[in-house]
Amino acid sequence: MIDDTEIWYTDQVAEYLHTPATTIRWWRYIGQGPKSFKLGTRKVAYLRSDVEAWLQRQYAA
């Protein structure tokens, strides 16, 4: 199912953005990347719509 509420994980975001997963993690650490949230105690997740909105903001800047 592909829609705006699709949940992606770090590796999926990295693949979509053609960026290493370590860079995605670094962006999260410094507060620069797409909005993320925790699922449970260890899993970091992203909403597809948040990743796409962040990408649009990068393009517009």
GIHU-V188134 format. One record per pair of residues at least 24 apart in sequence whose ideal C-beta (glycine too) atoms are under 8 Angstrom apart, sorted by the first residue. I is the first residue (numbers start at 1). J is the second residue. Records with the same first field share a line. If there is no record, write none. Layout:
BEGIN
I=J / J
END
This chain:
BEGIN
2=48
3=48
4=47 / 48 / 49
5=47 / 48 / 49
6=47 / 48
7=39 / 45 / 46 / 47 / 48
8=45 / 46 / 47 / 48 / 51
9=43 / 44 / 45 / 46
10=44 / 46
12=46
13=46 / 51
16=51
17=51 / 55
END
